[in-house]
Amino acid sequence: MKNVFQARVLRICLACFILGFIFIGIAVAEQGLQKIEANLYSSLDDFSRSEDTPSYLSLHYRLRKSYFYIEPHKVDPIVFLGDSMTDEGHWHQLFPQLNLVNRGIGGDTTTGILNRIDQVTALDPPTIFLMIGTNDLCFNRAIPDIITNYDKILGILHQRLPNTKIYVESVLPFNNHIFPSAYLRTNENIKILNVGIKRLAQAYNDPYIDLTKYFSDKDGRLPAEYTVDGLHLNEKGYAIWRDQIQKFEANEKVVNLNNNKQAAT
């Protein structure tokens, strides 16, 4: 039995090793050897961090960030950027007609986004959907400090990607009857945070998608029917998120069309 188990483990490791080389080979073909080498050195640097490494740099964060360097994708993809809410979304299934990449990392924060923002801007995406901030509250980061980081994120994105449309999305509430509050993460603080995020979106003239009302019960909690654990969404929840993005974009097109007509008259 032990030998059989060891053989299975060996086969799995071998398969992962082969797949890794395939992904690297594709990435080398698309990006060039020097760029891949630089990215791999950056990844190794992440893995070698010390015990006092900031908490946002979890193993999952490091693995996802490293994978993003070698993940094959088409040029100029739409980017879904954020934490576990984005990470766990099956965006290719939700938007099968779109050229997109999932750049969500579970547990990520505004500081984590700033740490990997070069990866995002290097993609030169036509559109970014951004949701971030809930985990900052879990790390006891004060709301003004979160807004400061968020401001830096939008500032960098606008500076480096002047032609990219950035959709700023509200942070979702959670259900504290199922998923306990942690440090500063309360639904009341999420409301306050969203006020600041909305003001930033307006300052940068970015569309703000307010998802809160679609994910709140009468007490302001995330309805149990939309979540797997009180915090993260289930398939029904992601379907609502997709529908709101589609409705928002459709309304934008109508508004832009009307504005163009008025300008022409």
VEXDREN-431027 format. One record per residue: residue in one letter; x, y, z of N, C-alpha, C, O, CB in turn. Coordinates in steps of 0.2 Angstrom, whole numbers, plus 5000, padded with zeros to 4 digits. Glycine has a CB too. Example, Ala and Ser with C-alpha at 12.3 -4.5 7.8 and 13.67 -1.06 7.14 Angstrom:
REM residues 2
R,resn,neast,nnorth,nup,caeast,canorth,caup,ceast,cnorth,cup,oeast,onorth,oup,cbeast,cbnorth,cbup
R,a,5066,4972,5039,5062,4978,5039,5066,4984,5039,5071,4983,5042,5057,4978,5045;
R,s,5064,4989,5035,5068,4995,5036,5064,5000,5039,5067,5006,5040,5070,4997,5029;
This chain:
REM residues 265
R,resn,neast,nnorth,nup,caeast,canorth,caup,ceast,cnorth,cup,oeast,onorth,oup,cbeast,cbnorth,cbup
R,m,5004,4994,5000,5000,5000,5000,5004,5006,5000,5003,5011,4996,4995,5000,5006;
R,k,5010,5006,5004,5014,5012,5004,5018,5013,4998,5018,5019,4996,5019,5011,5010;
R,n,5020,5008,4994,5023,5008,4988,5018,5011,4983,5020,5015,4979,5026,5002,4986;
R,v,5012,5009,4983,5007,5012,4978,5006,5019,4979,5006,5023,4975,5000,5008,4979;
R,f,5005,5021,4986,5005,5028,4987,5010,5032,4985,5010,5038,4982,5004,5029,4995;
R,q,5017,5030,4986,5023,5033,4984,5023,5034,4976,5025,5039,4974,5029,5030,4987;
R,a,5021,5029,4973,5021,5029,4966,5016,5034,4963,5017,5038,4958,5019,5022,4963;
R,r,5010,5035,4966,5005,5040,4964,5008,5047,4965,5007,5051,4961,4999,5039,4968;
R,v,5011,5048,4971,5014,5054,4973,5019,5056,4967,5019,5062,4965,5017,5055,4980;
R,l,5023,5051,4966,5029,5052,4961,5026,5054,4954,5028,5059,4951,5033,5046,4960;
R,r,5020,5051,4952,5017,5052,4946,5014,5059,4946,5015,5063,4941,5012,5047,4944;
R,i,5011,5061,4951,5008,5068,4952,5014,5073,4951,5013,5078,4948,5004,5069,4958;
R,c,5019,5072,4955,5025,5077,4955,5028,5078,4948,5029,5083,4945,5030,5075,4960;
R,l,5028,5072,4944,5031,5072,4938,5026,5076,4933,5029,5079,4929,5032,5065,4935;
R,a,5020,5075,4934,5015,5078,4929,5015,5086,4930,5015,5089,4926,5008,5075,4931;
R,c,5016,5088,4937,5016,5095,4938,5023,5098,4935,5023,5103,4933,5016,5096,4946;
R,f,5028,5094,4936,5035,5096,4933,5034,5097,4926,5037,5102,4923,5040,5091,4935;
R,i,5031,5092,4922,5030,5093,4915,5026,5099,4913,5027,5103,4908,5028,5086,4912;
R,l,5020,5100,4917,5016,5105,4915,5019,5112,4916,5018,5117,4912,5009,5105,4919;
R,g,5023,5112,4921,5027,5118,4923,5031,5120,4917,5032,5126,4915,5031,5117,4929;
R,f,5035,5115,4914,5039,5116,4909,5035,5119,4902,5038,5123,4899,5044,5110,4907;
R,i,5029,5116,4902,5025,5117,4896,5023,5125,4896,5024,5129,4892,5019,5113,4895;
R,f,5021,5127,4902,5019,5134,4903,5025,5138,4902,5024,5144,4899,5016,5135,4910;
R,i,5030,5137,4905,5036,5141,4904,5038,5141,4897,5040,5147,4895,5042,5138,4908;
R,g,5038,5136,4893,5039,5136,4886,5035,5140,4882,5037,5144,4878,5039,5129,4883;
R,i,5028,5140,4884,5023,5145,4881,5025,5152,4882,5025,5156,4878,5016,5143,4883;
R,a,5026,5153,4889,5028,5160,4891,5034,5163,4888,5034,5168,4886,5029,5160,4899;
R,v,5039,5158,4887,5046,5160,4884,5044,5162,4877,5047,5167,4874,5051,5155,4884;
R,a,5040,5158,4873,5039,5160,4866,5035,5166,4865,5036,5170,4861,5034,5154,4863;
R,e,5031,5168,4870,5027,5174,4870,5030,5180,4872,5030,5186,4870,5020,5173,4874;
R,q,5035,5180,4878,5037,5185,4881,5045,5186,4880,5047,5192,4881,5036,5185,4888;
R,g,5048,5181,4878,5055,5181,4877,5059,5179,4883,5057,5180,4889,5057,5189,4876;
R,l,5065,5176,4882,5069,5173,4888,5071,5178,4893,5071,5176,4899,5075,5169,4885;
R,q,5073,5184,4891,5076,5188,4896,5070,5191,4901,5072,5191,4907,5079,5194,4893;
R,k,5065,5192,4898,5059,5194,4903,5057,5189,4907,5056,5190,4913,5053,5196,4898;
R,i,5057,5182,4905,5055,5177,4909,5060,5176,4915,5058,5175,4920,5054,5170,4905;
R,e,5066,5176,4913,5071,5175,4918,5071,5181,4923,5071,5179,4929,5078,5176,4915;
R,a,5069,5187,4922,5069,5192,4927,5063,5191,4931,5063,5192,4937,5068,5199,4923;
R,n,5057,5189,4928,5051,5187,4932,5052,5181,4937,5050,5181,4942,5045,5185,4927;
R,l,5056,5176,4935,5057,5170,4939,5062,5172,4945,5061,5170,4950,5060,5165,4935;
R,y,5066,5177,4943,5071,5179,4949,5066,5183,4954,5067,5183,4960,5076,5184,4946;
R,s,5062,5187,4951,5057,5191,4956,5053,5186,4960,5052,5187,4966,5053,5195,4952;
R,s,5051,5180,4957,5047,5175,4961,5051,5172,4966,5048,5171,4972,5044,5170,4956;
R,l,5057,5170,4964,5061,5167,4969,5063,5172,4975,5063,5170,4981,5068,5165,4966;
R,d,5063,5178,4974,5064,5183,4979,5058,5183,4984,5059,5184,4990,5065,5190,4976;
R,d,5052,5182,4981,5046,5182,4985,5046,5176,4990,5045,5176,4996,5040,5182,4981;
R,f,5048,5170,4987,5049,5164,4991,5054,5164,4996,5053,5161,5001,5050,5158,4986;
R,s,5059,5169,4996,5064,5169,5001,5063,5174,5006,5068,5175,5010,5071,5170,4997;
R,r,5057,5177,5007,5056,5182,5012,5057,5179,5019,5056,5173,5020,5050,5185,5010;
R,s,5058,5183,5023,5059,5181,5030,5053,5181,5034,5047,5182,5032,5064,5186,5034;
R,e,5054,5179,5041,5048,5178,5045,5044,5184,5046,5038,5184,5048,5050,5175,5052;
R,d,5047,5190,5046,5044,5196,5047,5041,5199,5041,5039,5205,5040,5048,5201,5050;
R,t,5040,5195,5036,5037,5197,5029,5029,5199,5031,5026,5196,5035,5036,5191,5024;
R,p,5027,5204,5028,5020,5206,5029,5015,5201,5028,5016,5196,5024,5018,5212,5024;
R,s,5010,5201,5032,5005,5195,5032,5001,5195,5025,4999,5189,5024,5000,5196,5037;
R,y,5001,5200,5021,4998,5199,5015,5001,5194,5010,4999,5192,5005,4996,5206,5011;
R,l,5008,5194,5011,5012,5189,5007,5012,5182,5009,5017,5179,5011,5019,5192,5006;
R,s,5006,5179,5009,5005,5172,5011,5008,5168,5005,5009,5170,5000,4997,5171,5012;
R,l,5008,5161,5007,5010,5157,5002,5006,5157,4996,5008,5156,4990,5011,5149,5005;
R,h,4999,5157,4997,4995,5157,4991,4996,5163,4987,4996,5163,4981,4987,5157,4994;
R,y,4997,5169,4990,4999,5175,4987,5005,5174,4982,5005,5176,4976,5000,5181,4991;
R,r,5010,5171,4985,5016,5170,4982,5016,5166,4976,5018,5167,4970,5022,5168,4986;
R,l,5012,5160,4977,5011,5155,4972,5007,5158,4966,5008,5157,4960,5007,5149,4974;
R,r,5002,5162,4968,4997,5165,4962,5001,5170,4958,5001,5171,4952,4991,5168,4966;
R,k,5005,5174,4962,5009,5179,4959,5014,5176,4954,5015,5179,4948,5013,5184,4964;
R,s,5017,5171,4956,5022,5167,4952,5019,5164,4946,5021,5164,4940,5026,5162,4956;
R,y,5013,5161,4947,5009,5158,4941,5007,5163,4936,5007,5162,4930,5003,5155,4944;
R,f,5005,5169,4938,5003,5175,4934,5009,5176,4929,5007,5178,4923,5001,5181,4937;
R,y,5015,5175,4931,5021,5177,4926,5021,5172,4920,5023,5174,4915,5027,5176,4930;
R,i,5019,5166,4921,5019,5161,4916,5012,5158,4913,5012,5154,4908,5023,5155,4919;
R,e,5007,5161,4916,5000,5159,4913,5000,5161,4906,5000,5167,4905,4995,5162,4918;
R,p,4998,5157,4902,4997,5159,4895,4990,5163,4894,4985,5161,4897,4997,5153,4890;
R,h,4990,5168,4890,4984,5172,4889,4985,5175,4882,4990,5176,4880,4983,5176,4895;
R,k,4979,5178,4880,4979,5182,4874,4982,5189,4875,4982,5191,4881,4972,5182,4870;
R,v,4983,5193,4870,4986,5199,4872,4980,5204,4873,4974,5203,4871,4989,5202,4865;
R,d,4981,5209,4877,4977,5214,4879,4970,5211,4882,4965,5213,4880,4975,5218,4873;
R,p,4971,5207,4888,4965,5205,4891,4962,5209,4896,4965,5214,4898,4967,5198,4894;
R,i,4955,5209,4896,4952,5212,4902,4954,5209,4908,4955,5203,4909,4944,5211,4901;
R,v,4955,5213,4913,4958,5211,4920,4952,5211,4925,4950,5217,4926,4964,5214,4922;
R,f,4951,5206,4929,4947,5206,4935,4952,5205,4941,4956,5200,4941,4942,5200,4935;
R,l,4953,5211,4945,4958,5212,4949,4955,5212,4956,4950,5216,4958,4962,5218,4948;
R,g,4958,5209,4961,4955,5209,4968,4958,5204,4972,4963,5201,4972,4948,5209,4968;
R,d,4954,5202,4977,4955,5197,4983,4952,5190,4981,4951,5189,4975,4954,5199,4990;
R,s,4950,5187,4986,4947,5180,4985,4940,5181,4982,4938,5176,4978,4946,5177,4992;
R,m,4936,5186,4983,4930,5187,4979,4931,5187,4972,4927,5183,4968,4927,5194,4981;
R,t,4936,5189,4969,4938,5189,4962,4941,5182,4961,4940,5179,4956,4943,5195,4960;
R,d,4946,5180,4965,4950,5174,4964,4945,5168,4963,4947,5164,4959,4954,5173,4970;
R,e,4940,5168,4967,4936,5162,4966,4930,5162,4961,4926,5158,4960,4932,5161,4973;
R,g,4930,5168,4957,4925,5168,4952,4927,5165,4946,4933,5165,4944,4924,5176,4950;
R,h,4923,5161,4943,4924,5157,4936,4922,5162,4931,4917,5161,4927,4920,5151,4936;
R,w,4927,5167,4930,4925,5173,4925,4925,5170,4918,4921,5173,4914,4930,5178,4926;
R,h,4929,5166,4916,4928,5163,4909,4922,5160,4908,4919,5160,4902,4934,5158,4908;
R,q,4919,5157,4913,4912,5154,4912,4907,5159,4912,4902,5159,4909,4911,5148,4917;
R,l,4908,5164,4916,4903,5169,4917,4903,5174,4911,4897,5177,4909,4904,5174,4923;
R,f,4908,5175,4908,4909,5179,4902,4913,5176,4896,4918,5177,4895,4913,5186,4904;
R,p,4910,5170,4894,4913,5166,4889,4915,5170,4882,4920,5167,4879,4909,5160,4887;
R,q,4912,5175,4881,4914,5179,4875,4919,5184,4875,4922,5187,4870,4907,5183,4872;
R,l,4922,5185,4882,4927,5190,4883,4934,5187,4883,4935,5181,4885,4926,5193,4889;
R,n,4939,5191,4881,4946,5189,4882,4948,5192,4889,4949,5198,4889,4951,5192,4876;
R,l,4949,5188,4894,4950,5190,4901,4955,5186,4904,4956,5180,4903,4943,5191,4904;
R,v,4957,5189,4910,4961,5185,4915,4959,5187,4922,4957,5192,4923,4969,5187,4914;
R,n,4960,5182,4926,4958,5182,4933,4964,5184,4937,4969,5180,4937,4954,5176,4936;
R,r,4964,5190,4940,4970,5192,4944,4968,5193,4951,4970,5198,4954,4973,5199,4941;
R,g,4964,5189,4953,4962,5189,4960,4966,5185,4964,4969,5179,4962,4955,5187,4961;
R,i,4968,5187,4970,4972,5182,4975,4968,5182,4982,4967,5188,4985,4979,5185,4976;
R,g,4967,5176,4984,4963,5176,4991,4967,5179,4996,4973,5177,4997,4962,5169,4992;
R,g,4964,5183,5000,4968,5186,5006,4971,5193,5004,4975,5196,5008,4973,5181,5009;
R,d,4971,5195,4998,4975,5201,4996,4972,5207,4999,4966,5207,5001,4975,5201,4988;
R,t,4976,5212,4999,4974,5219,5002,4976,5224,4997,4979,5223,4991,4977,5220,5009;
R,t,4975,5230,4998,4977,5236,4994,4985,5236,4994,4988,5238,4989,4974,5243,4997;
R,t,4988,5234,4999,4995,5234,4999,4998,5228,4995,5003,5229,4991,4998,5233,5006;
R,g,4994,5223,4995,4996,5217,4990,4995,5219,4983,4999,5217,4979,4992,5211,4992;
R,i,4990,5223,4981,4989,5225,4974,4995,5230,4972,4997,5229,4967,4982,5229,4974;
R,l,4997,5234,4977,5002,5239,4975,5008,5235,4974,5013,5237,4970,5003,5244,4981;
R,n,5009,5229,4978,5015,5225,4977,5016,5222,4970,5021,5220,4968,5015,5220,4983;
R,r,5010,5220,4967,5010,5217,4961,5007,5221,4955,5005,5218,4950,5006,5210,4962;
R,i,5006,5227,4956,5003,5231,4951,5007,5231,4944,5004,5232,4939,5002,5238,4953;
R,d,5013,5230,4944,5017,5230,4938,5015,5224,4934,5015,5225,4928,5025,5229,4940;
R,q,5013,5219,4937,5010,5213,4933,5004,5215,4929,5003,5213,4923,5009,5207,4937;
R,v,5000,5219,4932,4993,5221,4929,4995,5226,4924,4992,5225,4918,4989,5225,4935;
R,t,4999,5231,4925,5000,5236,4920,5003,5233,4914,5003,5236,4908,5004,5242,4922;
R,a,5008,5228,4915,5011,5225,4909,5007,5222,4904,5008,5221,4898,5016,5220,4912;
R,l,5001,5220,4906,4996,5217,4902,4992,5222,4897,4990,5220,4892,4990,5213,4906;
R,d,4993,5228,4899,4990,5233,4895,4983,5232,4893,4981,5232,4887,4994,5234,4888;
R,p,4979,5231,4898,4972,5229,4897,4967,5235,4895,4969,5240,4897,4969,5226,4904;
R,p,4962,5233,4891,4958,5238,4889,4953,5240,4895,4950,5246,4895,4954,5236,4883;
R,t,4952,5235,4899,4947,5236,4905,4949,5233,4911,4952,5227,4910,4940,5234,4903;
R,i,4948,5236,4917,4950,5233,4923,4944,5233,4928,4940,5238,4928,4956,5236,4927;
R,f,4942,5228,4931,4937,5228,4936,4940,5226,4942,4943,5221,4944,4931,5222,4934;
R,l,4939,5231,4947,4943,5231,4953,4939,5231,4959,4934,5235,4960,4948,5238,4954;
R,m,4940,5226,4963,4937,5226,4970,4942,5224,4975,4945,5218,4975,4931,5221,4970;
R,i,4943,5228,4980,4948,5227,4985,4947,5231,4991,4944,5236,4991,4955,5228,4982;
R,g,4949,5228,4997,4948,5232,5003,4946,5228,5009,4947,5230,5015,4944,5238,5002;
R,t,4942,5223,5008,4939,5219,5014,4944,5216,5019,4943,5217,5025,4934,5214,5012;
R,n,4949,5214,5016,4955,5211,5020,4959,5216,5023,4962,5214,5029,4959,5206,5016;
R,d,4959,5222,5021,4963,5227,5024,4960,5228,5031,4963,5229,5036,4963,5234,5020;
R,l,4953,5228,5031,4950,5229,5038,4951,5223,5043,4952,5224,5049,4942,5229,5037;
R,c,4952,5217,5040,4954,5211,5044,4961,5212,5047,4963,5209,5052,4954,5205,5040;
R,f,4966,5216,5043,4972,5217,5046,4973,5223,5050,4978,5226,5052,4977,5217,5040;
R,n,4967,5225,5052,4966,5231,5057,4969,5238,5053,4971,5242,5057,4970,5230,5063;
R,r,4969,5238,5047,4971,5244,5043,4966,5249,5044,4960,5248,5042,4973,5243,5036;
R,a,4967,5255,5046,4962,5261,5047,4959,5262,5040,4963,5262,5035,4965,5267,5050;
R,i,4953,5264,5040,4950,5266,5034,4953,5272,5030,4954,5271,5024,4943,5268,5035;
R,p,4956,5277,5033,4959,5282,5029,4966,5279,5026,4968,5282,5021,4961,5288,5034;
R,d,4969,5275,5029,4975,5272,5026,4973,5267,5020,4977,5267,5015,4979,5267,5032;
R,i,4967,5264,5021,4965,5260,5015,4964,5264,5009,4966,5263,5003,4959,5256,5017;
R,i,4960,5270,5010,4959,5275,5005,4965,5277,5002,4965,5279,4996,4954,5280,5008;
R,t,4970,5279,5006,4976,5281,5004,4980,5276,4999,4982,5278,4993,4981,5283,5009;
R,n,4980,5270,5001,4982,5265,4996,4978,5264,4990,4981,5263,4984,4982,5258,5000;
R,y,4971,5265,4991,4967,5264,4985,4968,5270,4980,4968,5269,4974,4960,5264,4987;
R,d,4970,5276,4983,4971,5281,4979,4978,5280,4975,4978,5282,4969,4972,5288,4983;
R,k,4983,5277,4978,4989,5276,4975,4988,5271,4969,4991,5271,4964,4994,5273,4980;
R,i,4984,5266,4970,4982,5261,4965,4979,5264,4959,4981,5263,4953,4977,5255,4968;
R,l,4974,5268,4960,4971,5271,4954,4975,5276,4951,4975,5277,4945,4964,5275,4957;
R,g,4979,5280,4955,4984,5284,4952,4989,5281,4947,4991,5284,4942,4988,5288,4958;
R,i,4992,5275,4950,4997,5272,4946,4993,5269,4939,4996,5269,4934,5000,5266,4950;
R,l,4987,5266,4940,4984,5263,4934,4983,5269,4929,4983,5268,4923,4978,5260,4936;
R,h,4980,5274,4931,4979,5280,4927,4985,5283,4923,4985,5285,4917,4975,5285,4930;
R,q,4990,5283,4927,4997,5286,4924,4999,5281,4919,5002,5283,4914,5002,5287,4930;
R,r,4999,5275,4920,5003,5270,4916,4998,5267,4910,5000,5265,4905,5005,5264,4920;
R,l,4991,5268,4912,4987,5265,4907,4981,5270,4906,4975,5269,4907,4983,5259,4910;
R,p,4983,5276,4902,4978,5281,4901,4972,5279,4897,4967,5283,4897,4982,5287,4898;
R,n,4973,5274,4893,4967,5272,4889,4963,5266,4891,4959,5264,4888,4970,5270,4882;
R,t,4965,5264,4898,4961,5259,4901,4955,5261,4904,4956,5266,4908,4966,5255,4905;
R,k,4950,5258,4904,4944,5259,4907,4944,5255,4914,4944,5249,4914,4937,5258,4903;
R,i,4943,5259,4919,4943,5256,4926,4937,5256,4929,4934,5261,4931,4949,5259,4931;
R,y,4934,5250,4931,4927,5250,4934,4929,5248,4941,4932,5243,4943,4923,5244,4931;
R,v,4927,5253,4946,4928,5252,4953,4922,5249,4956,4917,5252,4955,4930,5259,4956;
R,e,4923,5244,4959,4917,5240,4962,4917,5241,4970,4922,5241,4973,4917,5233,4960;
R,s,4911,5241,4973,4910,5242,4980,4912,5235,4983,4912,5230,4980,4903,5244,4982;
R,v,4915,5236,4989,4916,5230,4993,4910,5227,4996,4905,5231,4998,4921,5232,5000;
R,l,4909,5221,4996,4903,5217,4997,4902,5217,5005,4907,5216,5008,4903,5211,4994;
R,p,4896,5217,5007,4895,5215,5015,4896,5208,5016,4897,5204,5011,4888,5217,5017;
R,f,4896,5206,5022,4896,5198,5024,4891,5197,5029,4887,5201,5031,4903,5197,5026;
R,n,4890,5191,5030,4885,5188,5035,4888,5186,5041,4891,5181,5042,4881,5183,5032;
R,n,4888,5191,5046,4891,5189,5053,4888,5184,5057,4890,5183,5062,4892,5196,5056;
R,h,4882,5182,5055,4879,5177,5058,4882,5170,5056,4881,5165,5060,4871,5176,5057;
R,i,4885,5170,5051,4888,5164,5048,4896,5164,5048,4899,5160,5051,4886,5162,5041;
R,f,4898,5170,5046,4906,5171,5046,4907,5177,5051,4905,5183,5050,4908,5173,5039;
R,p,4911,5175,5056,4912,5180,5062,4916,5187,5059,4920,5186,5055,4916,5177,5067;
R,s,4915,5192,5063,4918,5198,5061,4925,5197,5064,4927,5194,5068,4915,5204,5065;
R,a,4930,5201,5060,4937,5200,5062,4940,5207,5062,4940,5211,5057,4941,5196,5057;
R,y,4942,5209,5068,4945,5216,5069,4941,5221,5067,4935,5222,5069,4952,5216,5066;
R,l,4943,5225,5062,4939,5231,5059,4934,5229,5054,4930,5233,5052,4944,5236,5057;
R,r,4934,5223,5052,4929,5221,5047,4922,5220,5050,4921,5215,5053,4931,5214,5043;
R,t,4918,5225,5049,4911,5225,5051,4907,5228,5045,4910,5231,5041,4910,5229,5058;
R,n,4901,5226,5045,4897,5229,5039,4897,5236,5039,4896,5240,5034,4890,5226,5039;
R,e,4897,5239,5045,4897,5246,5046,4903,5250,5043,4903,5255,5040,4896,5248,5053;
R,n,4909,5247,5045,4915,5249,5042,4915,5248,5035,4918,5252,5031,4921,5246,5045;
R,i,4913,5243,5032,4912,5242,5025,4908,5247,5021,4910,5250,5016,4909,5235,5023;
R,k,4903,5249,5024,4899,5255,5022,4903,5261,5021,4903,5265,5016,4893,5256,5026;
R,i,4907,5263,5027,4911,5269,5027,4916,5268,5022,4918,5273,5019,4914,5270,5034;
R,l,4919,5262,5021,4925,5262,5016,4922,5263,5009,4925,5266,5005,4928,5254,5017;
R,n,4916,5260,5008,4913,5261,5001,4912,5268,5000,4912,5270,4994,4907,5257,5001;
R,v,4910,5272,5005,4909,5279,5004,4916,5283,5001,4916,5287,4996,4907,5283,5010;
R,g,4921,5281,5004,4928,5283,5002,4930,5281,4995,4933,5285,4991,4933,5281,5007;
R,i,4928,5275,4994,4930,5272,4987,4926,5275,4982,4929,5277,4976,4929,5264,4987;
R,k,4920,5276,4983,4915,5280,4978,4918,5287,4977,4918,5289,4971,4908,5280,4981;
R,r,4920,5290,4982,4923,5297,4981,4929,5297,4977,4930,5301,4972,4924,5300,4988;
R,l,4933,5292,4978,4939,5291,4974,4938,5290,4966,4940,5293,4962,4944,5285,4976;
R,a,4933,5285,4965,4931,5284,4958,4928,5290,4955,4930,5291,4949,4925,5278,4958;
R,q,4924,5294,4959,4922,5300,4956,4928,5305,4954,4928,5309,4949,4917,5304,4960;
R,a,4933,5305,4959,4938,5310,4958,4942,5308,4952,4945,5312,4948,4943,5310,4964;
R,y,4943,5302,4950,4947,5299,4944,4942,5298,4938,4944,5296,4933,4950,5293,4946;
R,n,4936,5300,4939,4931,5299,4934,4930,5292,4931,4930,5291,4925,4933,5304,4928;
R,d,4931,5288,4936,4930,5280,4935,4923,5278,4936,4920,5281,4941,4935,5276,4939;
R,p,4920,5274,4932,4913,5271,4934,4913,5267,4940,4918,5263,4942,4911,5267,4928;
R,y,4908,5269,4945,4908,5265,4951,4902,5261,4951,4896,5263,4950,4907,5270,4957;
R,i,4903,5254,4952,4898,5249,4952,4896,5248,4959,4900,5244,4962,4900,5243,4948;
R,d,4890,5250,4961,4888,5249,4968,4884,5242,4968,4878,5242,4966,4884,5255,4970;
R,l,4888,5237,4971,4885,5231,4971,4881,5229,4978,4878,5224,4979,4890,5225,4970;
R,t,4882,5234,4982,4880,5233,4989,4873,5231,4990,4871,5226,4993,4881,5239,4993;
R,k,4868,5235,4987,4861,5234,4988,4859,5227,4985,4854,5224,4987,4857,5239,4984;
R,y,4862,5224,4980,4861,5218,4977,4863,5212,4982,4861,5206,4981,4864,5217,4970;
R,f,4867,5214,4986,4870,5208,4991,4869,5210,4998,4873,5208,5003,4878,5208,4990;
R,s,4863,5213,5000,4862,5215,5006,4855,5213,5008,4850,5214,5004,4863,5223,5008;
R,d,4854,5210,5014,4847,5209,5016,4844,5215,5020,4848,5220,5020,4846,5203,5021;
R,k,4838,5215,5023,4836,5221,5026,4840,5223,5032,4839,5229,5034,4829,5219,5029;
R,d,4844,5219,5035,4849,5221,5040,4856,5223,5038,4860,5224,5042,4849,5215,5045;
R,g,4857,5223,5031,4863,5225,5028,4868,5219,5028,4874,5220,5027,4866,5230,5032;
R,r,4866,5213,5029,4870,5207,5029,4870,5204,5022,4865,5204,5018,4869,5202,5034;
R,l,4875,5200,5020,4875,5196,5014,4870,5190,5015,4871,5186,5020,4882,5193,5012;
R,p,4865,5190,5011,4860,5185,5011,4863,5178,5011,4868,5176,5007,4855,5185,5006;
R,a,4861,5173,5015,4864,5166,5016,4863,5163,5009,4867,5158,5008,4860,5162,5021;
R,e,4858,5164,5005,4857,5161,4999,4862,5162,4994,4863,5159,4988,4850,5162,4996;
R,y,4866,5168,4995,4871,5170,4990,4879,5168,4992,4883,5170,4988,4871,5177,4989;
R,t,4879,5164,4997,4886,5163,5000,4887,5156,5002,4883,5152,5004,4887,5168,5006;
R,v,4894,5154,5002,4895,5147,5004,4897,5147,5011,4897,5142,5014,4901,5145,5000;
R,d,4900,5153,5014,4902,5153,5021,4901,5159,5025,4903,5160,5030,4909,5151,5021;
R,g,4896,5163,5022,4895,5170,5025,4899,5175,5022,4897,5181,5024,4896,5169,5032;
R,l,4904,5174,5019,4909,5179,5016,4910,5178,5008,4909,5183,5005,4916,5179,5019;
R,h,4911,5172,5006,4913,5171,4999,4906,5169,4995,4902,5166,4998,4918,5166,4998;
R,l,4906,5171,4989,4900,5170,4985,4899,5162,4983,4904,5159,4981,4899,5175,4979;
R,n,4893,5160,4982,4892,5154,4978,4890,5156,4971,4891,5162,4969,4886,5150,4981;
R,e,4888,5151,4967,4887,5152,4960,4881,5157,4959,4881,5161,4954,4885,5145,4956;
R,k,4876,5157,4963,4871,5161,4962,4873,5168,4964,4871,5173,4960,4865,5160,4967;
R,g,4877,5169,4968,4880,5176,4970,4884,5179,4964,4884,5184,4962,4884,5176,4976;
R,y,4888,5174,4961,4893,5177,4955,4888,5178,4949,4890,5183,4945,4898,5171,4954;
R,a,4883,5175,4949,4878,5176,4943,4875,5183,4944,4874,5187,4939,4873,5171,4943;
R,i,4874,5185,4950,4871,5192,4951,4876,5197,4950,4875,5202,4947,4868,5192,4959;
R,w,4882,5196,4952,4888,5200,4951,4889,5201,4943,4889,5207,4941,4895,5197,4954;
R,r,4889,5196,4939,4889,5196,4932,4884,5200,4929,4885,5205,4925,4889,5189,4929;
R,d,4878,5199,4931,4872,5202,4929,4872,5210,4930,4870,5214,4926,4865,5200,4932;
R,q,4875,5212,4936,4875,5219,4937,4881,5222,4933,4880,5228,4931,4877,5220,4945;
R,i,4886,5219,4932,4891,5222,4927,4888,5223,4920,4889,5228,4917,4897,5217,4927;
R,q,4884,5218,4918,4881,5218,4911,4876,5224,4911,4876,5228,4906,4878,5212,4909;
R,k,4872,5224,4916,4867,5230,4916,4870,5237,4916,4868,5241,4913,4862,5229,4922;
R,f,4876,5237,4920,4879,5243,4921,4882,5246,4915,4882,5251,4913,4885,5243,4927;
R,e,4885,5241,4911,4888,5243,4905,4883,5244,4899,4884,5249,4895,4893,5237,4902;
R,a,4877,5241,4900,4872,5242,4895,4869,5249,4896,4868,5253,4891,4866,5237,4896;
R,n,4868,5251,4903,4866,5258,4904,4871,5263,4902,4869,5269,4900,4865,5258,4912;
R,e,4878,5262,4903,4883,5266,4901,4882,5268,4893,4883,5274,4891,4890,5264,4903;
R,k,4881,5263,4890,4881,5263,4882,4875,5268,4880,4876,5272,4876,4880,5257,4879;
R,v,4869,5267,4884,4864,5271,4882,4865,5279,4884,4863,5283,4880,4857,5269,4886;
R,v,4868,5280,4890,4870,5286,4892,4875,5290,4887,4874,5296,4885,4873,5286,4899;
R,n,4880,5286,4885,4885,5289,4881,4882,5290,4874,4883,5295,4871,4891,5284,4880;
R,l,4877,5286,4872,4873,5287,4865,4869,5294,4866,4869,5298,4861,4869,5281,4864;
R,n,4866,5294,4871,4862,5300,4872,4866,5307,4872,4864,5312,4870,4857,5300,4878;
R,n,4872,5306,4876,4876,5312,4876,4879,5314,4870,4880,5320,4868,4882,5310,4881;
R,n,4881,5309,4866,4883,5310,4859,4878,5313,4854,4879,5318,4850,4886,5303,4856;
R,k,4872,5311,4855,4866,5314,4851,4865,5322,4853,4864,5326,4849,4860,5310,4852;
R,q,4866,5323,4860,4865,5330,4862,4870,5334,4860,4869,5340,4858,4864,5330,4870;
R,a,4876,5331,4860,4882,5335,4857,4882,5337,4850,4884,5342,4848,4889,5331,4859;
R,a,4878,5332,4846,4878,5333,4839,4873,5338,4837,4873,5341,4832,4877,5327,4836;
R,t,4868,5340,4842,4862,5344,4840,4864,5351,4842,4860,5356,4841,4856,5342,4844;
